[in-house]
Amino acid sequence: MSDRAEQALEKIAKHEQECAQRWGEALTELRNLRKVADAHAARWERLAWLVVASAATAVITLLMANIQ
């Protein structure tokens, strides 16, 4: 009986090591994805400001043209 318990404990320890390694890999991947997502968001934010500025300029130009 003690032999089976020892084998079970060894399997559990091996499983925990494998899970810890996988979790470490997943955590690294999540950090990398976060960096990529932040860079992507920054690009979209710049594009959004460009669109807003262009639209505001167009509206102001139209208003100025209608005033004269």
FENHUTA-V420122 format. One record per residue. N is the residue number from 1. RES is the residue in three letters. SS is DSSP state (helix for helix, strand for strand, loop for the rest). PHI is phi in whole degrees, -180 to 180 (NA if undefined). OMEGA is omega as a letter, one per 20 degrees, with the letter a starting at -180 (* if undefined). Layout:
BEGIN
N,RES,SS,PHI,OMEGA / N,RES,SS,PHI,OMEGA
END
This chain:
BEGIN
1,MET,loop,NA,a / 2,SER,helix,-67,r / 3,ASP,helix,-65,r / 4,ARG,helix,-68,r / 5,ALA,helix,-65,r / 6,GLU,helix,-65,r / 7,GLN,helix,-63,r / 8,ALA,helix,-63,r / 9,LEU,helix,-64,r / 10,GLU,helix,-66,r / 11,LYS,helix,-65,r / 12,ILE,helix,-64,a / 13,ALA,helix,-63,r / 14,LYS,helix,-64,r / 15,HIS,helix,-62,r / 16,GLU,helix,-63,r / 17,GLN,helix,-63,r / 18,GLU,helix,-63,r / 19,CYS,helix,-66,r / 20,ALA,helix,-63,r / 21,GLN,helix,-65,r / 22,ARG,helix,-63,r / 23,TRP,helix,-64,r / 24,GLY,helix,-61,r / 25,GLU,helix,-64,r / 26,ALA,helix,-65,r / 27,LEU,helix,-64,r / 28,THR,helix,-62,r / 29,GLU,helix,-64,r / 30,LEU,helix,-63,r / 31,ARG,helix,-64,r / 32,ASN,helix,-64,r / 33,LEU,helix,-64,r / 34,ARG,helix,-63,r / 35,LYS,helix,-62,r / 36,VAL,helix,-65,a / 37,ALA,helix,-64,r / 38,ASP,helix,-64,r / 39,ALA,helix,-65,r / 40,HIS,helix,-64,r / 41,ALA,helix,-63,r / 42,ALA,helix,-63,r / 43,ARG,helix,-63,a / 44,TRP,helix,-66,r / 45,GLU,helix,-66,r / 46,ARG,helix,-62,r / 47,LEU,helix,-64,r / 48,ALA,helix,-62,r / 49,TRP,helix,-64,r / 50,LEU,helix,-63,r / 51,VAL,helix,-64,a / 52,VAL,helix,-64,a / 53,ALA,helix,-64,r / 54,SER,helix,-65,r / 55,ALA,helix,-65,r / 56,ALA,helix,-63,r / 57,THR,helix,-63,r / 58,ALA,helix,-64,a / 59,VAL,helix,-64,r / 60,ILE,helix,-63,r / 61,THR,helix,-62,r / 62,LEU,helix,-64,r / 63,LEU,helix,-65,r / 64,MET,helix,-65,r / 65,ALA,helix,-69,r / 66,ASN,helix,-76,a / 67,ILE,helix,-71,a / 68,GLN,loop,-81,*
END
